[in-house]
Amino acid sequence: MTVFIYLSTQDKLLLLWLVIPISAEHTVLIYDYQGELAVDVSEEILKAGQLGHVIDGGNLQLSTNQYSARFLVLAALSIKEPVV
């Protein structure tokens, strides 16, 4: 199963907390193309134009700080090849 999620928050000041259940064998890519996005509990921040890579599935937690964000979440079974 492949999962594609597009989410755009339109309001200028919007706090978003989103939890997406991802199967353990899936690899996840998160592309932030506008705003800032905190990923998982570590709260690693993705800025506009950055790509995040999550190797193991589980509950993917995404949140915005003060401003809106636009991002893509892509998840699929790993093909066990390096990302280049």
N, C-alpha and C positions, 0 to 999 in steps of 0.2 A: 504494500500500500504506500502510495506517495501522497504527501500532504503539502498543499500550497495555501498559504494564508497571506492575504493583503489586508493591512489595517491602516487606516488614516484617521488621525484625530484632528478634527477641524477647529476646535476652539483654541485660542491662544494660550489660555491658562487652564490646563487640564491635567490632573494627575491620573495616571492609568496604572492599574495593577492587573496583569493578565497572567493566568496560569494555563499552560497548554500541556495536556498529557501526551507524552511521546513514548512510543514503544521502545523498550530497552535496546533492541537491535538496530534502531534507526540512528542515522547521523543527521545533524541539524545544521543548517546554514541560516544566519540572520543577516540581512543586509539593511542597514539604516541609511536611508537616503535623504532624510530631513530631520533635524532636531537631535536630541540625545536620548539614549535608551540604556537603562541598566539591565544587565543580564544575570539571572540567577541570584542566589544568596550572596555571592562574592561581590555583587554590585559593580562588576566591571562595566565601565561606561563605553558604549559605542557611540561615536560621533558620526555626523553625516558623511557618507562616502565610505564608511568602514564596514568590513565583513567579519562577522563572528562565526566561529566553528565550534560546535558542541559534539563531542565524539559519542558519548553514551546518551541514550534517551532518558526517560524519567519525566518528572514534571518540570517543564521549562517555564521559568518565571521571568516575566518582562515587566519593567515599570519605567514610566517617564518621571522626570523630576518636576519642573515647574511649567514646562512648555510642551506644546504639541510635538508629536513625532510621526513620521511616516516610515514604514519598514516592511520588509518581506520576510517571512519565515518559510523555509523550504526543508522538508524532512523526507528521507527515503532510506530504504535498506542500503547499507554500505556495500560497495563492490570490492572492498578491501584493497583499494589502490590509493596511492598517495595523492594528495591534493597539490596541484602545481599551479 
